[in-house]
Amino acid sequence: MYLLEAQMRMRTACVAALLALLAIRPIPAQENSPPDLTGTWRWVNHEDERDRNPGAFPGDYRGLPLNDAARFRADTYDEEINSTSSLLQCRPRTPGYQPKGLDPMRIDKVTDPLTRQFIAYRISYEKTPGERVIWVDGRPSPSQYALHSWDGFSSGKFRGDTLEITTTHIKESYVRRNGVATSFRATVIEQMSLEEPYLEVTFTVIDPDYLTEPLVRSATYMRAPTLQLPPYPCQPEDNQAGEKYRVPNYLPGENPYLTESAFKYKVPEEASRGGADTLYPEWRAKGVTLTPPAAQSTIRPTYTDESTRIAERADAQPRRAPAYDKVEAVHVNGNVFLIAGAGANIVASAGGDGVVMVDSGATAATEKVLAAVRAITQSLRPAEPPDAASPFGNQYLVEHAFSEPAIRLIINTSSNADHVGGNANVRKSPLFRLLGYRDPTLSLQVLAHANVQSRMVDAKAPDMLVPTDTYLSDRYTLYRFFNNQAVQLFHFPKAVTDGDSIVWFRRADVIAAGDIYNSDLYPPIDVDKGGSIDGEIEALDKLIEMSVTEFMAQGGTLIIPRRGWISDAADVGYYRDMLMVIRDRIKSMADKNMTLAQVKAAKPTMDFDPEYGREPGVTSRFVEAVYRSLKEKK
């Protein structure tokens, strides 16, 4: 009897346990999850064959809502530049063009190892520098001063079953391979929709510089589960070995191929020139009345839309006092930081030896600059504790007790006010503490090229603004490592002025370029102070020569401009090539004895003004400086 009761109790307990387990319904791991886009995909070539395979003809801008600035730039484009420039030979496609390429791709998921939640997609294309990352965990975009790349920064969000991707921080590139450019301000929005076995991709380019409307295109991929992406070790070749670097380009009105496509396909010239109006059905009524060109010929297009008046509109803006309410510190590499928004960009190396500052910004921004210096030094990772018992009563408090930072040295790259304006205030600050000497005159305090000091003395600048120490050679190395790295200065005597320096932090591989390079502004060449267009281009050549890219023309040596975002050799290469194109145009005009007024009226910078000419007076001063330096050179 006792045994029977025990068996009954055991059965009851088992049944109860089973019922309890059945009552607990586990949450499915992928419940309500979006479609899985992972896998290997082959691009389906079923439309736009000419555009997607051999590439569009010169002058064929059909289907593109481009403006006249973009048209002018494409009209003067020579595709030979892609072989002569080692920085362009391995240039990957950006998201604004990649789906138009022929590349198969592989999509993988990234999950958080702790929560197992899906946080990103990684996409590899056959001809790309690495894996593109699309974050889907809601992380914010990086600073406006962050490095631009070919892939940009992409964040995604599922809207229903469609993945919508927004990409910013993209390098300058193209939307068609015949020279129709996209600027570094472009944004790309993609929609990926899975319709097994197809993946439909719609991608939209929004470019305030070169497009009047969003450019919407599409591509189709098909699953290819057995496809394996090959390695792509692209190695650029120097096709101008032993020759002086040149940028192939057509002078305005001299490209003989602009009507090639219209003549071959019997398309009216106005249609082949593109523009938003030609995309709408209403334009067809006008198009059928137009006559295609009877023969291929050289044309001299006219450019008249709003994009051709960027510089004039900038000059018409009321002059506003500069505001320094958005000073921001951004990590660059190693122990080197960028302090932006305080006038000219400031570069700071911070570490155990203190802080070395390259330039001091504008006078009115000093307090915010010093606050940024404090923030930088307090964000540094504490030293690792020794592999032994703590020598202190409280190791944590010792490691996290931050003293005021010690600014040991200011290096000035130029005599311009937004470089040296903060010298006096920083030197008067309790943060400015020199290295060891009781007599401050025996320590380096403010270092610059001798020409910077002499020009400031001649201009009767206040003593506390003037550099206390100078160098005269082409290259100057600080007498000791600072923060575990060598710091070198290089002098470029004929660039923006005769006193320009760049500063190279060797271990971090970061170069502060001073006035020589601006990521979104023409260089402020001052002919009266020894600057010239040829000297500026030579300085940029040297800057590129000093730099090494990580892979496929991006990353590696990081370059800080006077104004704008963290850059690399590819960005500087674009900038140099732009200056060489403009120099060639103005030289051609000067050789024809055109006056400065005539040169300005011809707008030789019109196609680059949307990117570099949006500040009052910048374009006019730049054109005059180029013209004068070329005329006075003779």
JOCORDA-V109913 format. One record per residue. N is the residue number from 1. D_CENTER is the distance of its C-alpha to the mean C-alpha in whole Angstrom. Layout:
n=N d_center=D_CENTER
n=N d_center=D_CENTER
//
This chain:
n=1 d_center=87
n=2 d_center=84
n=3 d_center=82
n=4 d_center=82
n=5 d_center=81
n=6 d_center=78
n=7 d_center=77
n=8 d_center=77
n=9 d_center=75
n=10 d_center=72
n=11 d_center=72
n=12 d_center=71
n=13 d_center=68
n=14 d_center=67
n=15 d_center=67
n=16 d_center=65
n=17 d_center=63
n=18 d_center=62
n=19 d_center=62
n=20 d_center=60
n=21 d_center=57
n=22 d_center=57
n=23 d_center=57
n=24 d_center=53
n=25 d_center=51
n=26 d_center=48
n=27 d_center=45
n=28 d_center=43
n=29 d_center=40
n=30 d_center=38
n=31 d_center=40
n=32 d_center=38
n=33 d_center=35
n=34 d_center=33
n=35 d_center=33
n=36 d_center=32
n=37 d_center=29
n=38 d_center=29
n=39 d_center=31
n=40 d_center=30
n=41 d_center=29
n=42 d_center=30
n=43 d_center=28
n=44 d_center=31
n=45 d_center=31
n=46 d_center=34
n=47 d_center=32
n=48 d_center=30
n=49 d_center=31
n=50 d_center=30
n=51 d_center=27
n=52 d_center=26
n=53 d_center=28
n=54 d_center=28
n=55 d_center=26
n=56 d_center=26
n=57 d_center=28
n=58 d_center=27
n=59 d_center=27
n=60 d_center=28
n=61 d_center=26
n=62 d_center=28
n=63 d_center=27
n=64 d_center=24
n=65 d_center=24
n=66 d_center=22
n=67 d_center=22
n=68 d_center=24
n=69 d_center=20
n=70 d_center=19
n=71 d_center=23
n=72 d_center=23
n=73 d_center=20
n=74 d_center=21
n=75 d_center=24
n=76 d_center=23
n=77 d_center=21
n=78 d_center=23
n=79 d_center=22
n=80 d_center=24
n=81 d_center=20
n=82 d_center=19
n=83 d_center=22
n=84 d_center=22
n=85 d_center=18
n=86 d_center=18
n=87 d_center=14
n=88 d_center=15
n=89 d_center=18
n=90 d_center=17
n=91 d_center=14
n=92 d_center=14
n=93 d_center=15
n=94 d_center=12
n=95 d_center=14
n=96 d_center=15
n=97 d_center=17
n=98 d_center=18
n=99 d_center=21
n=100 d_center=22
n=101 d_center=22
n=102 d_center=25
n=103 d_center=24
n=104 d_center=26
n=105 d_center=25
n=106 d_center=26
n=107 d_center=25
n=108 d_center=26
n=109 d_center=27
n=110 d_center=26
n=111 d_center=29
n=112 d_center=29
n=113 d_center=32
n=114 d_center=34
n=115 d_center=34
n=116 d_center=33
n=117 d_center=31
n=118 d_center=29
n=119 d_center=25
n=120 d_center=23
n=121 d_center=23
n=122 d_center=21
n=123 d_center=21
n=124 d_center=21
n=125 d_center=21
n=126 d_center=23
n=127 d_center=20
n=128 d_center=17
n=129 d_center=16
n=130 d_center=17
n=131 d_center=18
n=132 d_center=16
n=133 d_center=17
n=134 d_center=18
n=135 d_center=20
n=136 d_center=23
n=137 d_center=24
n=138 d_center=23
n=139 d_center=20
n=140 d_center=18
n=141 d_center=14
n=142 d_center=12
n=143 d_center=12
n=144 d_center=10
n=145 d_center=9
n=146 d_center=8
n=147 d_center=5
n=148 d_center=3
n=149 d_center=6
n=150 d_center=9
n=151 d_center=11
n=152 d_center=9
n=153 d_center=11
n=154 d_center=15
n=155 d_center=18
n=156 d_center=21
n=157 d_center=24
n=158 d_center=28
n=159 d_center=29
n=160 d_center=33
n=161 d_center=32
n=162 d_center=29
n=163 d_center=26
n=164 d_center=23
n=165 d_center=19
n=166 d_center=17
n=167 d_center=13
n=168 d_center=10
n=169 d_center=6
n=170 d_center=6
n=171 d_center=5
n=172 d_center=7
n=173 d_center=11
n=174 d_center=14
n=175 d_center=17
n=176 d_center=20
n=177 d_center=20
n=178 d_center=22
n=179 d_center=19
n=180 d_center=18
n=181 d_center=15
n=182 d_center=12
n=183 d_center=10
n=184 d_center=6
n=185 d_center=9
n=186 d_center=11
n=187 d_center=13
n=188 d_center=15
n=189 d_center=18
n=190 d_center=20
n=191 d_center=24
n=192 d_center=26
n=193 d_center=30
n=194 d_center=32
n=195 d_center=35
n=196 d_center=37
n=197 d_center=36
n=198 d_center=34
n=199 d_center=30
n=200 d_center=29
n=201 d_center=25
n=202 d_center=24
n=203 d_center=21
n=204 d_center=20
n=205 d_center=17
n=206 d_center=16
n=207 d_center=15
n=208 d_center=16
n=209 d_center=15
n=210 d_center=17
n=211 d_center=19
n=212 d_center=22
n=213 d_center=23
n=214 d_center=21
n=215 d_center=21
n=216 d_center=23
n=217 d_center=24
n=218 d_center=26
n=219 d_center=26
n=220 d_center=29
n=221 d_center=29
n=222 d_center=33
n=223 d_center=34
n=224 d_center=34
n=225 d_center=35
n=226 d_center=36
n=227 d_center=33
n=228 d_center=32
n=229 d_center=28
n=230 d_center=28
n=231 d_center=26
n=232 d_center=23
n=233 d_center=23
n=234 d_center=21
n=235 d_center=22
n=236 d_center=21
n=237 d_center=24
n=238 d_center=24
n=239 d_center=26
n=240 d_center=26
n=241 d_center=28
n=242 d_center=30
n=243 d_center=29
n=244 d_center=26
n=245 d_center=23
n=246 d_center=23
n=247 d_center=21
n=248 d_center=23
n=249 d_center=23
n=250 d_center=26
n=251 d_center=27
n=252 d_center=28
n=253 d_center=31
n=254 d_center=31
n=255 d_center=30
n=256 d_center=33
n=257 d_center=32
n=258 d_center=30
n=259 d_center=34
n=260 d_center=34
n=261 d_center=33
n=262 d_center=35
n=263 d_center=38
n=264 d_center=38
n=265 d_center=38
n=266 d_center=40
n=267 d_center=37
n=268 d_center=38
n=269 d_center=35
n=270 d_center=34
n=271 d_center=33
n=272 d_center=31
n=273 d_center=29
n=274 d_center=28
n=275 d_center=27
n=276 d_center=27
n=277 d_center=31
n=278 d_center=32
n=279 d_center=31
n=280 d_center=34
n=281 d_center=37
n=282 d_center=39
n=283 d_center=37
n=284 d_center=39
n=285 d_center=42
n=286 d_center=41
n=287 d_center=39
n=288 d_center=43
n=289 d_center=44
n=290 d_center=42
n=291 d_center=43
n=292 d_center=41
n=293 d_center=40
n=294 d_center=43
n=295 d_center=42
n=296 d_center=38
n=297 d_center=38
n=298 d_center=35
n=299 d_center=34
n=300 d_center=33
n=301 d_center=31
n=302 d_center=31
n=303 d_center=28
n=304 d_center=29
n=305 d_center=27
n=306 d_center=25
n=307 d_center=22
n=308 d_center=24
n=309 d_center=25
n=310 d_center=21
n=311 d_center=22
n=312 d_center=26
n=313 d_center=25
n=314 d_center=23
n=315 d_center=26
n=316 d_center=28
n=317 d_center=26
n=318 d_center=29
n=319 d_center=27
n=320 d_center=27
n=321 d_center=27
n=322 d_center=24
n=323 d_center=24
n=324 d_center=23
n=325 d_center=23
n=326 d_center=20
n=327 d_center=19
n=328 d_center=17
n=329 d_center=17
n=330 d_center=15
n=331 d_center=15
n=332 d_center=13
n=333 d_center=16
n=334 d_center=20
n=335 d_center=21
n=336 d_center=18
n=337 d_center=17
n=338 d_center=15
n=339 d_center=17
n=340 d_center=15
n=341 d_center=17
n=342 d_center=20
n=343 d_center=19
n=344 d_center=17
n=345 d_center=15
n=346 d_center=18
n=347 d_center=17
n=348 d_center=20
n=349 d_center=22
n=350 d_center=24
n=351 d_center=27
n=352 d_center=31
n=353 d_center=31
n=354 d_center=30
n=355 d_center=27
n=356 d_center=25
n=357 d_center=23
n=358 d_center=21
n=359 d_center=22
n=360 d_center=24
n=361 d_center=22
n=362 d_center=24
n=363 d_center=28
n=364 d_center=28
n=365 d_center=25
n=366 d_center=27
n=367 d_center=29
n=368 d_center=25
n=369 d_center=24
n=370 d_center=27
n=371 d_center=27
n=372 d_center=23
n=373 d_center=24
n=374 d_center=27
n=375 d_center=25
n=376 d_center=23
n=377 d_center=26
n=378 d_center=28
n=379 d_center=25
n=380 d_center=26
n=381 d_center=28
n=382 d_center=31
n=383 d_center=33
n=384 d_center=35
n=385 d_center=38
n=386 d_center=41
n=387 d_center=43
n=388 d_center=46
n=389 d_center=47
n=390 d_center=46
n=391 d_center=47
n=392 d_center=46
n=393 d_center=48
n=394 d_center=45
n=395 d_center=42
n=396 d_center=40
n=397 d_center=40
n=398 d_center=40
n=399 d_center=37
n=400 d_center=35
n=401 d_center=37
n=402 d_center=34
n=403 d_center=35
n=404 d_center=34
n=405 d_center=31
n=406 d_center=32
n=407 d_center=30
n=408 d_center=31
n=409 d_center=29
n=410 d_center=27
n=411 d_center=25
n=412 d_center=24
n=413 d_center=22
n=414 d_center=24
n=415 d_center=26
n=416 d_center=25
n=417 d_center=26
n=418 d_center=22
n=419 d_center=22
n=420 d_center=26
n=421 d_center=27
n=422 d_center=27
n=423 d_center=29
n=424 d_center=33
n=425 d_center=32
n=426 d_center=30
n=427 d_center=33
n=428 d_center=36
n=429 d_center=34
n=430 d_center=36
n=431 d_center=33
n=432 d_center=33
n=433 d_center=35
n=434 d_center=36
n=435 d_center=37
n=436 d_center=40
n=437 d_center=42
n=438 d_center=45
n=439 d_center=44
n=440 d_center=41
n=441 d_center=41
n=442 d_center=41
n=443 d_center=38
n=444 d_center=34
n=445 d_center=33
n=446 d_center=31
n=447 d_center=29
n=448 d_center=28
n=449 d_center=29
n=450 d_center=33
n=451 d_center=32
n=452 d_center=30
n=453 d_center=33
n=454 d_center=35
n=455 d_center=33
n=456 d_center=33
n=457 d_center=37
n=458 d_center=38
n=459 d_center=36
n=460 d_center=38
n=461 d_center=35
n=462 d_center=37
n=463 d_center=38
n=464 d_center=35
n=465 d_center=32
n=466 d_center=33
n=467 d_center=32
n=468 d_center=35
n=469 d_center=34
n=470 d_center=33
n=471 d_center=32
n=472 d_center=33
n=473 d_center=32
n=474 d_center=29
n=475 d_center=28
n=476 d_center=29
n=477 d_center=29
n=478 d_center=30
n=479 d_center=34
n=480 d_center=33
n=481 d_center=30
n=482 d_center=28
n=483 d_center=28
n=484 d_center=28
n=485 d_center=26
n=486 d_center=27
n=487 d_center=25
n=488 d_center=25
n=489 d_center=24
n=490 d_center=24
n=491 d_center=25
n=492 d_center=24
n=493 d_center=27
n=494 d_center=26
n=495 d_center=22
n=496 d_center=22
n=497 d_center=25
n=498 d_center=28
n=499 d_center=27
n=500 d_center=23
n=501 d_center=22
n=502 d_center=19
n=503 d_center=20
n=504 d_center=20
n=505 d_center=20
n=506 d_center=22
n=507 d_center=22
n=508 d_center=19
n=509 d_center=17
n=510 d_center=15
n=511 d_center=15
n=512 d_center=15
n=513 d_center=15
n=514 d_center=17
n=515 d_center=17
n=516 d_center=16
n=517 d_center=13
n=518 d_center=11
n=519 d_center=7
n=520 d_center=9
n=521 d_center=13
n=522 d_center=15
n=523 d_center=17
n=524 d_center=20
n=525 d_center=22
n=526 d_center=26
n=527 d_center=28
n=528 d_center=31
n=529 d_center=30
n=530 d_center=29
n=531 d_center=26
n=532 d_center=25
n=533 d_center=23
n=534 d_center=24
n=535 d_center=24
n=536 d_center=20
n=537 d_center=19
n=538 d_center=22
n=539 d_center=20
n=540 d_center=16
n=541 d_center=18
n=542 d_center=20
n=543 d_center=16
n=544 d_center=15
n=545 d_center=19
n=546 d_center=19
n=547 d_center=16
n=548 d_center=16
n=549 d_center=14
n=550 d_center=15
n=551 d_center=16
n=552 d_center=15
n=553 d_center=12
n=554 d_center=10
n=555 d_center=10
n=556 d_center=13
n=557 d_center=13
n=558 d_center=11
n=559 d_center=11
n=560 d_center=11
n=561 d_center=11
n=562 d_center=14
n=563 d_center=12
n=564 d_center=9
n=565 d_center=7
n=566 d_center=7
n=567 d_center=6
n=568 d_center=8
n=569 d_center=10
n=570 d_center=9
n=571 d_center=6
n=572 d_center=10
n=573 d_center=12
n=574 d_center=10
n=575 d_center=11
n=576 d_center=14
n=577 d_center=15
n=578 d_center=15
n=579 d_center=17
n=580 d_center=20
n=581 d_center=20
n=582 d_center=21
n=583 d_center=23
n=584 d_center=25
n=585 d_center=26
n=586 d_center=27
n=587 d_center=29
n=588 d_center=31
n=589 d_center=32
n=590 d_center=33
n=591 d_center=35
n=592 d_center=37
n=593 d_center=38
n=594 d_center=36
n=595 d_center=36
n=596 d_center=33
n=597 d_center=34
n=598 d_center=34
n=599 d_center=30
n=600 d_center=29
n=601 d_center=31
n=602 d_center=29
n=603 d_center=26
n=604 d_center=24
n=605 d_center=21
n=606 d_center=21
n=607 d_center=19
n=608 d_center=16
n=609 d_center=17
n=610 d_center=16
n=611 d_center=12
n=612 d_center=13
n=613 d_center=17
n=614 d_center=17
n=615 d_center=19
n=616 d_center=23
n=617 d_center=24
n=618 d_center=21
n=619 d_center=21
n=620 d_center=25
n=621 d_center=25
n=622 d_center=22
n=623 d_center=24
n=624 d_center=27
n=625 d_center=26
n=626 d_center=25
n=627 d_center=28
n=628 d_center=30
n=629 d_center=29
n=630 d_center=30
n=631 d_center=33
n=632 d_center=34
n=633 d_center=33
n=634 d_center=36
//
